[in-house]
């Protein structure tokens, strides 16, 4: 089982953490395994506290809800980041840099 799966969302439009973004962890078969909301620092410190076996998972970020709550239009109502968890003994961090009309992600540490 994996040690930790975490995420961090930053709002590039104003250079601040994206607090209040709903995030779902989705299993290889499409089922929702867990959900969380980013804290005041834009983080979910641990979305799968029980650990995860090696497989391909997705994190789905409710970006449309986040921008709507701030009165902003967005092109992406949600962002799905699919990744391979291949070593259950290490921690995984999946950051998201977000703006209303673009996003980027990378394998964090």
Biopython code that builds the backbone (N, CA, C, O; Angstrom):
import numpy as np
from Bio.PDB.StructureBuilder import StructureBuilder

atoms = [
    (1, "UNK", "N", (0.833, -1.176, 0.000)),
    (1, "UNK", "CA", (0.000, 0.000, 0.000)),
    (1, "UNK", "C", (0.885, 1.249, 0.000)),
    (1, "UNK", "O", (1.948, 1.281, 0.620)),
    (2, "UNK", "N", (0.409, 2.287, -0.723)),
    (2, "UNK", "CA", (1.195, 3.520, -0.804)),
    (2, "UNK", "C", (1.262, 4.201, 0.562)),
    (2, "UNK", "O", (0.373, 4.043, 1.398)),
    (3, "UNK", "N", (2.331, 4.956, 0.764)),
    (3, "UNK", "CA", (2.503, 5.659, 2.033)),
    (3, "UNK", "C", (1.569, 6.849, 2.119)),
    (3, "UNK", "O", (0.783, 6.947, 3.062)),
    (4, "UNK", "N", (1.640, 7.769, 1.143)),
    (4, "UNK", "CA", (0.801, 8.968, 1.154)),
    (4, "UNK", "C", (0.486, 9.388, -0.274)),
    (4, "UNK", "O", (1.342, 9.309, -1.156)),
    (5, "UNK", "N", (-0.745, 9.832, -0.497)),
    (5, "UNK", "CA", (-1.122, 10.490, -1.749)),
    (5, "UNK", "C", (-1.644, 11.861, -1.355)),
    (5, "UNK", "O", (-2.624, 11.977, -0.620)),
    (6, "UNK", "N", (-0.971, 12.909, -1.858)),
    (6, "UNK", "CA", (-1.355, 14.274, -1.509)),
    (6, "UNK", "C", (-1.461, 15.122, -2.767)),
    (6, "UNK", "O", (-1.015, 14.726, -3.844)),
    (7, "UNK", "N", (-2.065, 16.303, -2.608)),
    (7, "UNK", "CA", (-2.170, 17.248, -3.716)),
    (7, "UNK", "C", (-2.089, 18.669, -3.166)),
    (7, "UNK", "O", (-2.293, 18.912, -1.977)),
    (8, "UNK", "N", (-1.789, 19.583, -4.058)),
    (8, "UNK", "CA", (-1.702, 21.000, -3.722)),
    (8, "UNK", "C", (-2.197, 21.765, -4.940)),
    (8, "UNK", "O", (-1.707, 21.537, -6.046)),
    (9, "UNK", "N", (-3.147, 22.661, -4.766)),
    (9, "UNK", "CA", (-3.708, 23.427, -5.871)),
    (9, "UNK", "C", (-3.373, 24.898, -5.662)),
    (9, "UNK", "O", (-3.654, 25.469, -4.609)),
    (10, "UNK", "N", (-2.770, 25.502, -6.683)),
    (10, "UNK", "CA", (-2.448, 26.925, -6.652)),
    (10, "UNK", "C", (-3.243, 27.653, -7.719)),
    (10, "UNK", "O", (-3.337, 27.182, -8.852)),
    (11, "UNK", "N", (-3.810, 28.784, -7.375)),
    (11, "UNK", "CA", (-4.574, 29.609, -8.307)),
    (11, "UNK", "C", (-3.612, 30.615, -8.939)),
    (11, "UNK", "O", (-3.203, 31.576, -8.288)),
    (12, "UNK", "N", (-3.254, 30.398, -10.190)),
    (12, "UNK", "CA", (-2.285, 31.251, -10.888)),
    (12, "UNK", "C", (-2.864, 32.616, -11.243)),
    (12, "UNK", "O", (-2.104, 33.528, -11.568)),
    (13, "UNK", "N", (-4.183, 32.787, -11.191)),
    (13, "UNK", "CA", (-4.767, 34.081, -11.541)),
    (13, "UNK", "C", (-4.430, 35.149, -10.515)),
    (13, "UNK", "O", (-4.306, 36.326, -10.854)),
    (14, "UNK", "N", (-4.280, 34.740, -9.258)),
    (14, "UNK", "CA", (-3.922, 35.730, -8.246)),
    (14, "UNK", "C", (-2.733, 35.290, -7.391)),
    (14, "UNK", "O", (-2.373, 35.972, -6.432)),
    (15, "UNK", "N", (-2.126, 34.158, -7.732)),
    (15, "UNK", "CA", (-0.919, 33.719, -7.048)),
    (15, "UNK", "C", (-1.128, 33.247, -5.627)),
    (15, "UNK", "O", (-0.246, 33.398, -4.782)),
    (16, "UNK", "N", (-2.287, 32.677, -5.357)),
    (16, "UNK", "CA", (-2.598, 32.221, -3.999)),
    (16, "UNK", "C", (-2.983, 30.746, -3.998)),
    (16, "UNK", "O", (-3.305, 30.188, -5.047)),
    (17, "UNK", "N", (-2.951, 30.114, -2.834)),
    (17, "UNK", "CA", (-3.444, 28.742, -2.733)),
    (17, "UNK", "C", (-4.933, 28.699, -3.083)),
    (17, "UNK", "O", (-5.681, 29.623, -2.761)),
    (18, "UNK", "N", (-5.345, 27.645, -3.727)),
    (18, "UNK", "CA", (-6.754, 27.484, -4.102)),
    (18, "UNK", "C", (-7.467, 26.712, -2.993)),
    (18, "UNK", "O", (-7.553, 25.485, -3.031)),
    (19, "UNK", "N", (-7.968, 27.438, -2.024)),
    (19, "UNK", "CA", (-8.700, 26.838, -0.908)),
    (19, "UNK", "C", (-10.118, 26.503, -1.339)),
    (19, "UNK", "O", (-10.735, 27.253, -2.096)),
    (20, "UNK", "N", (-10.635, 25.381, -0.861)),
    (20, "UNK", "CA", (-12.027, 25.024, -1.107)),
    (20, "UNK", "C", (-12.283, 24.276, -2.405)),
    (20, "UNK", "O", (-13.426, 24.225, -2.861)),
    (21, "UNK", "N", (-11.257, 23.692, -3.015)),
    (21, "UNK", "CA", (-11.462, 22.902, -4.239)),
    (21, "UNK", "C", (-11.796, 21.472, -3.829)),
    (21, "UNK", "O", (-11.043, 20.836, -3.092)),
    (22, "UNK", "N", (-12.925, 20.975, -4.310)),
    (22, "UNK", "CA", (-13.305, 19.585, -4.054)),
    (22, "UNK", "C", (-12.470, 18.678, -4.955)),
    (22, "UNK", "O", (-12.324, 18.936, -6.150)),
    (23, "UNK", "N", (-11.924, 17.608, -4.364)),
    (23, "UNK", "CA", (-11.072, 16.669, -5.076)),
    (23, "UNK", "C", (-11.592, 15.254, -4.812)),
    (23, "UNK", "O", (-11.871, 14.890, -3.670)),
    (24, "UNK", "N", (-11.717, 14.460, -5.883)),
    (24, "UNK", "CA", (-12.107, 13.064, -5.737)),
    (24, "UNK", "C", (-10.982, 12.172, -6.238)),
    (24, "UNK", "O", (-10.360, 12.454, -7.262)),
    (25, "UNK", "N", (-10.729, 11.100, -5.511)),
    (25, "UNK", "CA", (-9.797, 10.064, -5.929)),
    (25, "UNK", "C", (-10.614, 8.961, -6.583)),
    (25, "UNK", "O", (-11.524, 8.400, -5.974)),
    (26, "UNK", "N", (-10.273, 8.655, -7.846)),
    (26, "UNK", "CA", (-11.047, 7.687, -8.628)),
    (26, "UNK", "C", (-10.199, 6.458, -8.898)),
    (26, "UNK", "O", (-9.028, 6.562, -9.264)),
    (27, "UNK", "N", (-10.803, 5.293, -8.712)),
    (27, "UNK", "CA", (-10.122, 4.010, -8.892)),
    (27, "UNK", "C", (-9.986, 3.657, -10.369)),
    (27, "UNK", "O", (-10.588, 4.309, -11.222)),
    (28, "UNK", "N", (-9.199, 2.631, -10.673)),
    (28, "UNK", "CA", (-9.052, 2.203, -12.071)),
    (28, "UNK", "C", (-10.381, 1.818, -12.735)),
    (28, "UNK", "O", (-10.522, 1.943, -13.952)),
    (29, "UNK", "N", (-11.353, 1.352, -11.944)),
    (29, "UNK", "CA", (-12.648, 0.971, -12.530)),
    (29, "UNK", "C", (-13.654, 2.114, -12.543)),
    (29, "UNK", "O", (-14.806, 1.912, -12.928)),
    (30, "UNK", "N", (-13.241, 3.317, -12.128)),
    (30, "UNK", "CA", (-14.102, 4.498, -12.201)),
    (30, "UNK", "C", (-14.858, 4.826, -10.936)),
    (30, "UNK", "O", (-15.593, 5.813, -10.901)),
    (31, "UNK", "N", (-14.700, 4.027, -9.893)),
    (31, "UNK", "CA", (-15.385, 4.308, -8.638)),
    (31, "UNK", "C", (-14.659, 5.364, -7.818)),
    (31, "UNK", "O", (-13.432, 5.455, -7.859)),
    (32, "UNK", "N", (-15.410, 6.154, -7.082)),
    (32, "UNK", "CA", (-14.821, 7.168, -6.210)),
    (32, "UNK", "C", (-14.371, 6.491, -4.915)),
    (32, "UNK", "O", (-15.181, 5.930, -4.177)),
    (33, "UNK", "N", (-13.057, 6.555, -4.655)),
    (33, "UNK", "CA", (-12.483, 5.938, -3.463)),
    (33, "UNK", "C", (-12.481, 6.875, -2.263)),
    (33, "UNK", "O", (-12.635, 6.438, -1.122)),
    (34, "UNK", "N", (-12.306, 8.167, -2.530)),
    (34, "UNK", "CA", (-12.243, 9.148, -1.445)),
    (34, "UNK", "C", (-12.503, 10.526, -2.020)),
    (34, "UNK", "O", (-12.373, 10.744, -3.224)),
    (35, "UNK", "N", (-12.869, 11.450, -1.153)),
    (35, "UNK", "CA", (-13.020, 12.844, -1.569)),
    (35, "UNK", "C", (-12.553, 13.730, -0.425)),
    (35, "UNK", "O", (-12.565, 13.342, 0.743)),
    (36, "UNK", "N", (-12.145, 14.927, -0.801)),
    (36, "UNK", "CA", (-11.648, 15.887, 0.175)),
    (36, "UNK", "C", (-11.811, 17.277, -0.412)),
    (36, "UNK", "O", (-12.178, 17.431, -1.577)),
    (37, "UNK", "N", (-11.537, 18.285, 0.400)),
    (37, "UNK", "CA", (-11.573, 19.680, -0.027)),
    (37, "UNK", "C", (-10.246, 20.297, 0.377)),
    (37, "UNK", "O", (-9.776, 20.085, 1.495)),
    (38, "UNK", "N", (-9.632, 21.067, -0.534)),
    (38, "UNK", "CA", (-8.360, 21.691, -0.202)),
    (38, "UNK", "C", (-8.516, 22.652, 0.970)),
    (38, "UNK", "O", (-9.528, 23.340, 1.099)),
    (39, "UNK", "N", (-7.497, 22.685, 1.816)),
    (39, "UNK", "CA", (-7.513, 23.536, 2.997)),
    (39, "UNK", "C", (-7.111, 24.972, 2.643)),
    (39, "UNK", "O", (-6.990, 25.308, 1.465)),
    (40, "UNK", "N", (-6.908, 25.803, 3.639)),
    (40, "UNK", "CA", (-6.598, 27.217, 3.400)),
    (40, "UNK", "C", (-5.274, 27.423, 2.675)),
    (40, "UNK", "O", (-5.031, 28.492, 2.116)),
    (41, "UNK", "N", (-4.416, 26.402, 2.680)),
    (41, "UNK", "CA", (-3.145, 26.459, 1.956)),
    (41, "UNK", "C", (-3.256, 25.763, 0.597)),
    (41, "UNK", "O", (-2.243, 25.561, -0.072)),
    (42, "UNK", "N", (-4.481, 25.393, 0.177)),
    (42, "UNK", "CA", (-4.691, 24.738, -1.112)),
    (42, "UNK", "C", (-4.282, 23.277, -1.123)),
    (42, "UNK", "O", (-4.103, 22.696, -2.194)),
    (43, "UNK", "N", (-4.132, 22.673, 0.044)),
    (43, "UNK", "CA", (-3.599, 21.313, 0.134)),
    (43, "UNK", "C", (-4.620, 20.295, 0.627)),
    (43, "UNK", "O", (-5.528, 20.604, 1.398)),
    (44, "UNK", "N", (-4.433, 19.081, 0.153)),
    (44, "UNK", "CA", (-5.025, 17.898, 0.758)),
    (44, "UNK", "C", (-3.817, 17.057, 1.143)),
    (44, "UNK", "O", (-3.146, 16.488, 0.281)),
    (45, "UNK", "N", (-3.545, 16.983, 2.429)),
    (45, "UNK", "CA", (-2.322, 16.347, 2.911)),
    (45, "UNK", "C", (-2.310, 14.839, 2.690)),
    (45, "UNK", "O", (-1.251, 14.246, 2.482)),
    (46, "UNK", "N", (-3.481, 14.223, 2.735)),
    (46, "UNK", "CA", (-3.549, 12.776, 2.565)),
    (46, "UNK", "C", (-4.961, 12.404, 2.129)),
    (46, "UNK", "O", (-5.903, 12.473, 2.918)),
    (47, "UNK", "N", (-5.097, 12.007, 0.858)),
    (47, "UNK", "CA", (-6.444, 11.695, 0.344)),
    (47, "UNK", "C", (-6.748, 10.200, 0.418)),
    (47, "UNK", "O", (-7.906, 9.803, 0.290)),
    (48, "UNK", "N", (-5.730, 9.370, 0.622)),
    (48, "UNK", "CA", (-5.945, 7.923, 0.742)),
    (48, "UNK", "C", (-5.199, 7.414, 1.970)),
    (48, "UNK", "O", (-4.192, 6.721, 1.830)),
    (49, "UNK", "N", (-5.673, 7.742, 3.171)),
    (49, "UNK", "CA", (-4.915, 7.412, 4.374)),
    (49, "UNK", "C", (-4.701, 5.916, 4.597)),
    (49, "UNK", "O", (-3.776, 5.530, 5.312)),
    (50, "UNK", "N", (-5.529, 5.080, 4.006)),
    (50, "UNK", "CA", (-5.362, 3.635, 4.162)),
    (50, "UNK", "C", (-4.316, 3.080, 3.208)),
    (50, "UNK", "O", (-3.936, 1.914, 3.312)),
    (51, "UNK", "N", (-3.846, 3.912, 2.273)),
    (51, "UNK", "CA", (-2.888, 3.467, 1.271)),
    (51, "UNK", "C", (-3.578, 2.915, 0.037)),
    (51, "UNK", "O", (-4.779, 2.648, 0.043)),
    (52, "UNK", "N", (-2.800, 2.751, -1.017)),
    (52, "UNK", "CA", (-3.326, 2.270, -2.290)),
    (52, "UNK", "C", (-2.366, 1.249, -2.889)),
    (52, "UNK", "O", (-1.149, 1.400, -2.776)),
    (53, "UNK", "N", (-2.901, 0.216, -3.523)),
    (53, "UNK", "CA", (-2.027, -0.707, -4.247)),
    (53, "UNK", "C", (-1.589, -0.081, -5.578)),
    (53, "UNK", "O", (-2.189, 0.885, -6.049)),
    (54, "UNK", "N", (-0.555, -0.636, -6.161)),
    (54, "UNK", "CA", (-0.087, -0.170, -7.469)),
    (54, "UNK", "C", (-1.218, -0.283, -8.492)),
    (54, "UNK", "O", (-1.848, -1.334, -8.607)),
    (55, "UNK", "N", (-1.473, 0.790, -9.228)),
    (55, "UNK", "CA", (-2.519, 0.824, -10.264)),
    (55, "UNK", "C", (-2.521, 2.226, -10.865)),
    (55, "UNK", "O", (-1.715, 3.078, -10.489)),
    (56, "UNK", "N", (-3.438, 2.452, -11.803)),
    (56, "UNK", "CA", (-3.639, 3.765, -12.405)),
    (56, "UNK", "C", (-4.866, 4.399, -11.763)),
    (56, "UNK", "O", (-5.945, 3.806, -11.745)),
    (57, "UNK", "N", (-4.693, 5.612, -11.234)),
    (57, "UNK", "CA", (-5.754, 6.333, -10.536)),
    (57, "UNK", "C", (-5.956, 7.709, -11.176)),
    (57, "UNK", "O", (-5.158, 8.150, -12.003)),
    (58, "UNK", "N", (-7.025, 8.365, -10.780)),
    (58, "UNK", "CA", (-7.272, 9.742, -11.212)),
    (58, "UNK", "C", (-7.646, 10.599, -10.014)),
    (58, "UNK", "O", (-8.299, 10.140, -9.076)),
    (59, "UNK", "N", (-7.220, 11.846, -10.069)),
    (59, "UNK", "CA", (-7.727, 12.869, -9.165)),
    (59, "UNK", "C", (-8.576, 13.801, -10.007)),
    (59, "UNK", "O", (-8.119, 14.304, -11.033)),
    (60, "UNK", "N", (-9.810, 14.036, -9.580)),
    (60, "UNK", "CA", (-10.734, 14.903, -10.298)),
    (60, "UNK", "C", (-10.954, 16.147, -9.437)),
    (60, "UNK", "O", (-11.438, 16.065, -8.308)),
    (61, "UNK", "N", (-10.590, 17.289, -9.993)),
    (61, "UNK", "CA", (-10.676, 18.571, -9.296)),
    (61, "UNK", "C", (-11.904, 19.327, -9.800)),
    (61, "UNK", "O", (-12.063, 19.506, -11.007)),
    (62, "UNK", "N", (-12.765, 19.769, -8.899)),
    (62, "UNK", "CA", (-13.992, 20.500, -9.250)),
    (62, "UNK", "C", (-13.651, 21.979, -9.452)),
    (62, "UNK", "O", (-13.983, 22.822, -8.619)),
    (63, "UNK", "N", (-12.998, 22.274, -10.545)),
    (63, "UNK", "CA", (-12.524, 23.633, -10.824)),
    (63, "UNK", "C", (-13.667, 24.582, -11.168)),
    (63, "UNK", "O", (-13.596, 25.768, -10.848)),
    (64, "UNK", "N", (-14.704, 24.088, -11.804)),
    (64, "UNK", "CA", (-15.850, 24.936, -12.128)),
    (64, "UNK", "C", (-16.519, 25.473, -10.876)),
    (64, "UNK", "O", (-16.855, 26.655, -10.808)),
    (65, "UNK", "N", (-16.715, 24.612, -9.884)),
    (65, "UNK", "CA", (-17.304, 25.040, -8.611)),
    (65, "UNK", "C", (-16.418, 26.087, -7.936)),
    (65, "UNK", "O", (-16.913, 27.081, -7.405)),
    (66, "UNK", "N", (-15.115, 25.855, -7.963)),
    (66, "UNK", "CA", (-14.170, 26.770, -7.330)),
    (66, "UNK", "C", (-14.257, 28.164, -7.959)),
    (66, "UNK", "O", (-14.381, 29.160, -7.246)),
    (67, "UNK", "N", (-14.192, 28.235, -9.286)),
    (67, "UNK", "CA", (-14.235, 29.546, -9.945)),
    (67, "UNK", "C", (-15.611, 30.193, -9.832)),
    (67, "UNK", "O", (-15.704, 31.410, -9.666)),
    (68, "UNK", "N", (-16.678, 29.406, -9.918)),
    (68, "UNK", "CA", (-18.030, 29.966, -9.777)),
    (68, "UNK", "C", (-18.209, 30.626, -8.412)),
    (68, "UNK", "O", (-18.832, 31.682, -8.310)),
    (69, "UNK", "N", (-17.668, 30.012, -7.373)),
    (69, "UNK", "CA", (-17.772, 30.575, -6.023)),
    (69, "UNK", "C", (-17.037, 31.910, -5.915)),
    (69, "UNK", "O", (-17.294, 32.688, -4.996)),
    (70, "UNK", "N", (-16.135, 32.174, -6.838)),
    (70, "UNK", "CA", (-15.379, 33.433, -6.852)),
    (70, "UNK", "C", (-15.861, 34.387, -7.934)),
    (70, "UNK", "O", (-15.237, 35.416, -8.192)),
    (71, "UNK", "N", (-16.981, 34.033, -8.568)),
    (71, "UNK", "CA", (-17.569, 34.889, -9.592)),
    (71, "UNK", "C", (-16.761, 34.952, -10.873)),
    (71, "UNK", "O", (-16.816, 35.951, -11.590)),
    (72, "UNK", "N", (-16.013, 33.902, -11.173)),
    (72, "UNK", "CA", (-15.181, 33.877, -12.378)),
    (72, "UNK", "C", (-15.675, 32.817, -13.358)),
    (72, "UNK", "O", (-16.123, 31.740, -12.965)),
    (73, "UNK", "N", (-15.583, 33.147, -14.620)),
    (73, "UNK", "CA", (-15.877, 32.198, -15.697)),
    (73, "UNK", "C", (-14.681, 31.265, -15.834)),
    (73, "UNK", "O", (-13.550, 31.659, -15.549)),
    (74, "UNK", "N", (-14.923, 30.037, -16.267)),
    (74, "UNK", "CA", (-13.833, 29.102, -16.540)),
    (74, "UNK", "C", (-14.177, 28.234, -17.740)),
    (74, "UNK", "O", (-15.345, 27.951, -18.003)),
    (75, "UNK", "N", (-13.160, 27.822, -18.452)),
    (75, "UNK", "CA", (-13.336, 26.945, -19.609)),
    (75, "UNK", "C", (-13.381, 25.480, -19.187)),
    (75, "UNK", "O", (-13.972, 24.652, -19.879)),
    (76, "UNK", "N", (-12.760, 25.159, -18.057)),
    (76, "UNK", "CA", (-12.672, 23.780, -17.580)),
    (76, "UNK", "C", (-13.523, 23.594, -16.328)),
    (76, "UNK", "O", (-13.125, 24.042, -15.253)),
    (77, "UNK", "N", (-14.689, 22.942, -16.437)),
    (77, "UNK", "CA", (-15.524, 22.735, -15.259)),
    (77, "UNK", "C", (-14.923, 21.722, -14.288)),
    (77, "UNK", "O", (-15.255, 21.714, -13.102)),
    (78, "UNK", "N", (-14.041, 20.870, -14.797)),
    (78, "UNK", "CA", (-13.289, 19.977, -13.936)),
    (78, "UNK", "C", (-11.972, 19.634, -14.613)),
    (78, "UNK", "O", (-11.844, 19.711, -15.835)),
    (79, "UNK", "N", (-11.003, 19.258, -13.802)),
    (79, "UNK", "CA", (-9.706, 18.831, -14.306)),
    (79, "UNK", "C", (-9.470, 17.428, -13.766)),
    (79, "UNK", "O", (-9.554, 17.195, -12.561)),
    (80, "UNK", "N", (-9.175, 16.502, -14.661)),
    (80, "UNK", "CA", (-8.869, 15.131, -14.276)),
    (80, "UNK", "C", (-7.401, 14.865, -14.562)),
    (80, "UNK", "O", (-6.931, 15.028, -15.688)),
    (81, "UNK", "N", (-6.692, 14.456, -13.530)),
    (81, "UNK", "CA", (-5.285, 14.099, -13.670)),
    (81, "UNK", "C", (-5.177, 12.605, -13.399)),
    (81, "UNK", "O", (-5.429, 12.143, -12.286)),
    (82, "UNK", "N", (-4.802, 11.859, -14.426)),
    (82, "UNK", "CA", (-4.640, 10.413, -14.312)),
    (82, "UNK", "C", (-3.156, 10.107, -14.201)),
    (82, "UNK", "O", (-2.340, 10.655, -14.942)),
    (83, "UNK", "N", (-2.817, 9.233, -13.276)),
    (83, "UNK", "CA", (-1.411, 8.945, -12.995)),
    (83, "UNK", "C", (-1.242, 7.473, -12.624)),
    (83, "UNK", "O", (-2.191, 6.794, -12.231)),
    (84, "UNK", "N", (-0.011, 7.010, -12.760)),
    (84, "UNK", "CA", (0.335, 5.630, -12.429)),
    (84, "UNK", "C", (1.027, 5.610, -11.068)),
    (84, "UNK", "O", (2.079, 6.225, -10.892)),
    (85, "UNK", "N", (0.449, 4.920, -10.136)),
    (85, "UNK", "CA", (1.065, 4.687, -8.844)),
    (85, "UNK", "C", (1.748, 3.321, -8.971)),
    (85, "UNK", "O", (1.098, 2.283, -8.857)),
    (86, "UNK", "N", (3.046, 3.332, -9.206)),
    (86, "UNK", "CA", (3.739, 2.078, -9.496)),
    (86, "UNK", "C", (4.573, 1.528, -8.348)),
    (86, "UNK", "O", (4.979, 0.366, -8.381)),
    (87, "UNK", "N", (4.834, 2.345, -7.336)),
    (87, "UNK", "CA", (5.611, 1.896, -6.190)),
    (87, "UNK", "C", (4.856, 2.226, -4.910)),
    (87, "UNK", "O", (4.973, 3.336, -4.391)),
    (88, "UNK", "N", (4.084, 1.277, -4.396)),
    (88, "UNK", "CA", (3.262, 1.552, -3.216)),
    (88, "UNK", "C", (4.053, 1.892, -1.955)),
    (88, "UNK", "O", (3.457, 2.298, -0.958)),
    (89, "UNK", "N", (5.362, 1.740, -1.968)),
    (89, "UNK", "CA", (6.166, 2.038, -0.788)),
    (89, "UNK", "C", (6.589, 3.504, -0.694)),
    (89, "UNK", "O", (7.122, 3.927, 0.332)),
    (90, "UNK", "N", (6.360, 4.276, -1.746)),
    (90, "UNK", "CA", (6.754, 5.688, -1.714)),
    (90, "UNK", "C", (5.518, 6.583, -1.607)),
    (90, "UNK", "O", (4.397, 6.127, -1.828)),
    (91, "UNK", "N", (5.722, 7.825, -1.277)),
    (91, "UNK", "CA", (4.648, 8.806, -1.258)),
    (91, "UNK", "C", (4.479, 9.421, -2.639)),
    (91, "UNK", "O", (5.442, 9.499, -3.402)),
    (92, "UNK", "N", (3.275, 9.856, -2.970)),
    (92, "UNK", "CA", (2.977, 10.495, -4.255)),
    (92, "UNK", "C", (2.326, 11.840, -3.996)),
    (92, "UNK", "O", (1.445, 11.968, -3.146)),
    (93, "UNK", "N", (2.776, 12.847, -4.747)),
    (93, "UNK", "CA", (2.228, 14.191, -4.635)),
    (93, "UNK", "C", (1.868, 14.659, -6.043)),
    (93, "UNK", "O", (2.708, 14.642, -6.943)),
    (94, "UNK", "N", (0.607, 15.078, -6.230)),
    (94, "UNK", "CA", (0.103, 15.494, -7.542)),
    (94, "UNK", "C", (-0.369, 16.941, -7.444)),
    (94, "UNK", "O", (-1.519, 17.189, -7.080)),
    (95, "UNK", "N", (0.508, 17.911, -7.767)),
    (95, "UNK", "CA", (0.135, 19.323, -7.702)),
    (95, "UNK", "C", (-0.639, 19.772, -8.952)),
    (95, "UNK", "O", (-0.507, 19.184, -10.025)),
    (96, "UNK", "N", (-1.438, 20.816, -8.787)),
    (96, "UNK", "CA", (-2.188, 21.398, -9.900)),
    (96, "UNK", "C", (-2.024, 22.911, -9.852)),
    (96, "UNK", "O", (-2.316, 23.538, -8.834)),
    (97, "UNK", "N", (-1.563, 23.494, -10.944)),
    (97, "UNK", "CA", (-1.486, 24.944, -11.106)),
    (97, "UNK", "C", (-2.665, 25.327, -11.987)),
    (97, "UNK", "O", (-2.793, 24.827, -13.105)),
    (98, "UNK", "N", (-3.516, 26.198, -11.500)),
    (98, "UNK", "CA", (-4.835, 26.416, -12.082)),
    (98, "UNK", "C", (-5.081, 27.876, -12.442)),
    (98, "UNK", "O", (-4.696, 28.783, -11.704)),
    (99, "UNK", "N", (-5.724, 28.091, -13.582)),
    (99, "UNK", "CA", (-6.280, 29.392, -13.941)),
    (99, "UNK", "C", (-7.585, 29.116, -14.674)),
    (99, "UNK", "O", (-7.844, 27.963, -15.019)),
    (100, "UNK", "N", (-8.411, 30.114, -14.925)),
    (100, "UNK", "CA", (-9.706, 29.843, -15.547)),
    (100, "UNK", "C", (-9.618, 29.235, -16.959)),
    (100, "UNK", "O", (-10.553, 28.570, -17.404)),
    (101, "UNK", "N", (-8.512, 29.459, -17.654)),
    (101, "UNK", "CA", (-8.441, 28.992, -19.033)),
    (101, "UNK", "C", (-7.223, 28.137, -19.327)),
    (101, "UNK", "O", (-6.895, 27.900, -20.490)),
    (102, "UNK", "N", (-6.540, 27.664, -18.265)),
    (102, "UNK", "CA", (-5.386, 26.785, -18.447)),
    (102, "UNK", "C", (-5.086, 26.085, -17.127)),
    (102, "UNK", "O", (-5.487, 26.546, -16.059)),
    (103, "UNK", "N", (-4.375, 24.969, -17.221)),
    (103, "UNK", "CA", (-3.885, 24.299, -16.022)),
    (103, "UNK", "C", (-2.643, 23.494, -16.385)),
    (103, "UNK", "O", (-2.424, 23.161, -17.549)),
    (104, "UNK", "N", (-1.838, 23.187, -15.380)),
    (104, "UNK", "CA", (-0.691, 22.313, -15.574)),
    (104, "UNK", "C", (-0.497, 21.489, -14.304)),
    (104, "UNK", "O", (-0.965, 21.849, -13.224)),
    (105, "UNK", "N", (0.193, 20.396, -14.469)),
    (105, "UNK", "CA", (0.461, 19.500, -13.355)),
    (105, "UNK", "C", (1.819, 18.841, -13.583)),
    (105, "UNK", "O", (2.379, 18.903, -14.678)),
    (106, "UNK", "N", (2.331, 18.219, -12.548)),
    (106, "UNK", "CA", (3.604, 17.513, -12.649)),
    (106, "UNK", "C", (3.688, 16.518, -11.509)),
    (106, "UNK", "O", (2.884, 16.551, -10.578)),
    (107, "UNK", "N", (4.676, 15.627, -11.592)),
    (107, "UNK", "CA", (4.882, 14.676, -10.502)),
    (107, "UNK", "C", (5.703, 15.370, -9.424)),
    (107, "UNK", "O", (6.886, 15.657, -9.611)),
    (108, "UNK", "N", (5.068, 15.630, -8.317)),
    (108, "UNK", "CA", (5.731, 16.328, -7.238)),
    (108, "UNK", "C", (6.469, 15.375, -6.322)),
    (108, "UNK", "O", (6.499, 14.164, -6.539)),
    (109, "UNK", "N", (7.056, 15.948, -5.305)),
    (109, "UNK", "CA", (7.783, 15.117, -4.329)),
    (109, "UNK", "C", (7.307, 15.423, -2.926)),
    (109, "UNK", "O", (7.796, 14.829, -1.965)),
]
sb = StructureBuilder()
sb.init_structure("model")
sb.init_model(0)
sb.init_chain("A")
sb.init_seg("    ")
for serial, (resi, resn, name, xyz) in enumerate(atoms, 1):
    if name == "N":
        sb.init_residue(resn, " ", resi, " ")
    sb.init_atom(name, np.array(xyz, "f"), 0.0, 1.0, " ", f" {name:<3s}", serial, name[0])
structure = sb.get_structure()
